[in-house]
Amino acid sequence: MLIQDLIRKKRDKKRLTSDEIKWFVLELCKNEVEPAQTGAFLMAAWINGLSELEKINFTNAMKNSGTVLKWKLNGPIVDKHSTGGVGDTVSLILAPLMASLGCFVPMISGKGLGHTGGTLDKLSSIPGYKVEQSETSFQKIVSRVGCAIVGQTSKLVPADKILYAIRDVTSTVDSVDLITASIISKKLASGINNLILDVKVGRGALMTNVTRAKKLAKSLVSVANASNCKTRALITNMDDPLSSAIGNALEVETVVDVLLGKNKNEKALLDTTIALSIELYSMVYPAKSKIEIQKKVHSLLDSGHVAERFENMVSALGGPKDFLSTYKKVLPKTKYVIPIRAKKDGYITQIDTKALGNILIKIGGGRQKASDNLNLSVGFTKVVKSNERVDANEALLMLHYPDKCLSSSLEEEINNCFTISGRNPAQPINPILQKIV
């Protein structure tokens, strides 16, 4: 076989066989494919798309390009994936919650890139927490604690690392077919057999309209189910930040406050997390009613059981053993907390959530490129929500910042993220927009 022949076939809208796809991925991992050839192949796939069978074959060839984890556990193995948002800490609650329900959650997450935050960066703000684990250690922790959130090892889906680097510089990142293969191959390689997808849509999401989000959700669900992983998706709202905190350590602190019952104001975050958890658990145990599952979920959250499970996970991965009692002391903090005040009275009618995420990057709390170092302490808290009324000089948010003085341009930039109107706002919408089964 020649790589040129595969590129030509895809360019000419012909379908690749399973053997051709396997050969391409194998040659890619042996460094036998030139970057220019890989780029040409990806662009042909972006322009002409992959058929359903090609997507399935490509996903499974990528999965098998490295180690595929095997589990011997006395319970269902489940996971969740989000397409990314701002203030999104669902994983930090869902993983210990599902473990408290008797499931095992081997969650392999990523670092943030662009305006959406990364789960690993948030957990890295916990002193001692080691996101990099050997496969043996990862498996032991999941077996003992019930859940672990770690980074991808070098042996897991090496083909994806090569392909993503080239997608990034050839403007092929936004292909639904290539996104599907990238996400599902990694989930399959982690050895799970039940998956819930949180496909976010709105001003703070990668998908800005429901039509495109639905297309991605259907593609992900279809390929995962065809690859023997039971999968459903919820399309959830990301017009506003999902929680009132944006920034790595600040989001972790907010999660612990929620788990300990100290913060009752994070309705969107909890509603989204609980909806995803109920959907995931009902996949595993379809005979149980969703009302019954919901009662159990609320009971576990209210009892503090989920908080304890989160602390056990943190401790097992190198963090403080007494994190629930020391988190406010040990999480990194900025020297200054500065209110950013509204310039007029009215209702918050719109938040430019993506712009807020980009401002976090600007002040050091996010990445523009993979090599960027982060200030894990900076960010925003007490961010107002859409439909809230504010008075002139009332804080829109609290800026956690390393300097006492901030530029007027930064203050203006933050202010411009909030649209304030004198008219009454529309009714708030349900955070769960659609379900894809």
N, C-alpha and C positions, 0 to 999 in steps of 0.2 A: 504493500500500500504506500501511497505517497500523500503527504499532507496537502499538496497542491490539488490533488483530485478531490479531497473532501471539501476544501474551500470552494472549488469550482461547482461541486454538486449543490452546496448550500447557497452559493451565489445564484445558481440557475433554478432555485426553488425546488430542488429535488430532495427527497428524504434520505437521511442517513440510516444505515442498518445498525442493529445493536453491536455487531462486531466492529464496525467502523468507529462508532463512538467509543467503545472500550479501548480500541487501539489508539485513538487520538489522546485520550486521557492518560493512558499508560506512557506513551511517547512524551507527553507534556511533563510528566513527573520524572522522566529520565533525562530531562533537559535536551531532548532531541528535536524540539519544535522551536523555531526562531520566534522572538517576540513579535516581529512583523507579521509572521504567519498566524500566530495566535490572535493578534489584533484583527487581521483580515477575517478570520473565522468568526470571531465575536461580532464584528460589524455585519457580516452576512446573516448571522443568526438574529441580530437586532433588527435588521431591515426586513427579512423574510419570515422571521419567527420560527419556532420549533413546533412540530406536531405534538399531539398529546403523547404518543408513543416515544418520540424523540426526547421529550422532557423527562419521561419516566426513565428511559435508558441512560440519559445523560446524568440525571440525579444519582442513580444507583452506581454508575461507573465512578462518579466523584466520591460517593460514600466509600467504595471499595478501593480507592486510591491509597488508603492508609489503614490504620487500626480501626476495627469496629469493636466497641466495648461489649463484653458479654457479662450478664448479671445472673447471680444465683440468689434471689431474694424471695422472701415469703410474703409478697404482696405485689400489687400492680405498680408498674414503673411509668411515671407520667412526667410531662414537661409542659412548659408554656413558652411561646415566643411572641415578642412584640415587634412591630415594624418601626417603632421609635417615636418618642414624643418629648415633651418638655415637662419637667416635674413628675416624671413617670417612675414611681417606685413600686409598682404592682408586684414585681418579682420578689421583692424583699418581704412582702406579706404573704403572697401566694405560696411560695416554697415551704415555709414552716407550717402554714395552714394545711396544705395537702399532706404533709408529713404527719401532722396531728390527726388527720383523718385516716391514717393507716397506709398511705401511699408512700412510694419512694421517689424522690425528685432529684435526679442527677442533672442539674442545670448548668449548661456550658454557655457562658455569656460573653459579651464583647465590651470593648472600650468605646467611649463616645467619639464620634467624628462628625464635625458639622454641628448644627444647632441642637440636635437631639442628644441627650445625655446617655452615658454608658453605665450599666449596672456595676461593672468591675471597678470603675472609677469611684463610684459611691462607696462601695465596700472597702476600697483601698484607703479611704479616709479613716477607717477604724484601725488604731495602732495594732500592729502585729498580724493583721489579717493577710494571709498569703493566698492570693488569687491563682498563683501558679502551683499546681500540685502534680505529682506523678500519678499515673493511672492507678497504681496499686493503692496509694494513699487516698485518692479520690473515691475509689470503690469501698475502701474500709470506712471512710467517714459517712458515706451515703448509707451503708449497711448499718452502722451504729446509731447515727443521728436521725436518719430518714431523709435528709436533704443536704445538699452542698451546692454552693454557687461558685464556680471557678472559671478560669480562662481556658481557651482551647489549647491543647498540647500540639507540639510540632508534628506528632504522628497522626493526628486526626484530620482527615480530608486535606492532605497537602495540595491537591489539585486546586482547591478553592482559593488558597492563598496566592497561587500563581495567577489564576484567572482574575481574581479580584484586583490585583495590582495593575493588570493590563486593562481591565474594564474601567478603572479609575482614570486612566490617562487617554482613553479612546472614546469617551462619552457613550459608553454602553452600560453604565451602571443601572439605568432606569428601565432596562428590558424586563418585563414581567416574567418571561420565560427563564432568563438568566438569574433573576432574583429568586425564583422558585427553586431552581436547581441548587443555588448556593445555600439557601436557608434549610431546605428539607434534607439535603445530603448530610449536613452537620448534625441535624437532629437524629437521622437514622443511624449515623455512626456512633452516637452516644448510647445506642442500645435501647431506646425507649419504645414503647408500643402504644402509648396514648398521648395525644398532643392537642392542646388548645392554642389557637392563634388569636392574637389581639392585633387586628389590622386597623390602625388608627387613620382617621381622616379629618382634615380641617386645617386651620391656619398654622398650627404648630406641628403638623405631620408631614411626612414625605409625600403622602398621597393627599392632594388638596381637594379632590372631589369624589363623591360616593361611587360614581360609575367606575372610575379607575381602581378605587379601593376594592370594589366588589369583584372586578376582574382578577385582581391579585389574589384575593381571598379564595375564589373558586379554583384558581390554578394551584395554589398551595394545598388546599384540601384534597383536590382530585389526585395530585401526584403522590401525596403522603398516603392516602388511603389505598392507592394502587400498589404502594410499596409496603403493604402490611403494617401500617401504623394508623390506628384509628384516630381520625382528626376531624375537628370542627373549628369554625372561626366565628368570632364576633367582630363586627365592624363598630368601633367605638369612637366617640367624639374627642377631638383634640383641637377644638377652636380655642379653648382656654387652657392654661397650664393645668395639669391634672391635680396638683396639690398647691398649697399656698407657699411652698418652699421650692426654690430653684437653686441648685448648687450642691455639690457632692456631699460634704459633711452635714450641711443644713437639711438635706433631704433625708439622710439617715436619722438625724435627730428627730425629725418630724415623724418618721415611721415608728420609732420607739415610743414617742409620745402617744401615737395612735394605738399601738399594741398594749400600752399600759393604761389606756383609758383616760389619759390626761388631755388629749386633744379630740374633741367631739365635732370639729368643724370641717373635717376632710371628707365630705359626703361623696364627691365625685370619685375620689381615689378608692374609698371603701366600696361604693356601689359597683365600680368597674371590677375591682378585685373579687368581690363576692360573686358577681355574675359569671366571671370566667371560671372561678373555682367550682361553682355549682354545675356549670356545663361540663367541665372536665370530669368531675366525680360521677355525674350521671352517665357519662360514656363508659366508665369502668363498671358502675353498678346500675344498669338501666332499669332494674326492677324497683329501685328506690324512687319515691316521688320527690320532685324538686322542692316541695314545701318541707318535707322531712329533712332533706339535705340542708336547706336554708336554716332551719332551726338548729341543727347540729353545728353548722358553721358559726352562727351567732353565739352559741353556747361556748364553743372553744375560744372564740375571740374575747368574750366577756370574762371568762374564767382566768385569763392570763396564760393559758396553756400554750397558745401560739407564741406569745412573747418569750416564754421559757425555752421553747423549741428554737426560736431565733437565736437566743443567747447561747444555747448548746452548739448550734452551727458555728457561730462566731468563735467560740472557744475552741472547737475542734479544728478550725482553720487558722489558729494561731492568735486570735484576738483575746481580749481580756475575759477571764472566767466570770467576772462580776459585772459584765457590760451593762446590764439593766440598771444597776445602781450607780454606775460611774460614767455613763455615756456623756452626760453634760460636761464632765470634767475632762475626759480624755479625747473627745473629738476636737480637731483643730478649729481655732476661732480667729477671726480677724480682730485687729485692735479697735476698729471703729464700726459702729452701726449707725447709719445716717438715714433719716426719713426723707423720702422723695415725695414732695407734697403736690396735690392737685392744684391747678391754677384757676379752677372755677368750680362752682356748684353744678350738680347734675347727676345723671345716671351713667354708669359705665355701659356703653352700648356695644363696644368691641375692644378686644385685646389683640394686638399683633404679637402672638405668642412666638412665632419664629424669630421676630426681631429681638424679643427678650432673650431667647436662646443665643442669638448672635452677640448680644451685649455681654452675656456671660463669658463667651469666648474672648471678647475684647478685654475683659478685666482679668483674664487668666484662668477662668474656671472650666474652659472647654478647649477643644483642639480644632485647628484648621488643617493640620497635617498630622499623620500618625506619630511623628517624632516629637511633637510639642510636649513640654512639661506643664503640669497643672498646679495651680494654687487650689488645693482641695477645700479651703476655708471660705472662699469668696462666694457671693451669690445674693439672693433675695429671699426675704421671708415676709409673711403677712401680706402677700400679694392679693389685691382686691379681685373680686370675681365679676364677671359680666352680670348686669342687672342690679348691681349694688348702687346705692346712692352715696355720693361723697360730697363733702363741703369743701369750699376753697380752703387751702392750707391743711386739709386732712391728708394723712399719708396714703399714697397709692401702694407703697411697699417700703420695706426697710432694706437698705443697701448695706451688705456686709463687705467692708472695703478696707484695704491695708493702710490707706492714707486718710488723714482727717479732712483734708481739702480735696474736693473733686471738681473737675472742670465744669464750667457751665454747659459746655457742649454735651458732656455725658449726662448731666441732669436733664437737659433738653431731649436728648435721645430717648431716655427712659420715659419721660413724660409723653413723648409722641407715640409710645406703644399703646396708650390708652385713649380711646375716643369717648368723650363725655358729652352727653346731650341733655337738654332740658326736658325732653319728652319721656313718658313712661316707657320702660323697656318691654320687649316681648317676653312671653313666658319662657322660663328655662326649659331646655330640651333634655330628654332622657339621654344619659351617657352611652347607652347601648342602642345603636342605630339599626343594625340588622344582624341576623344569624345566618351563617352559611354551613349547611350540614353536608 
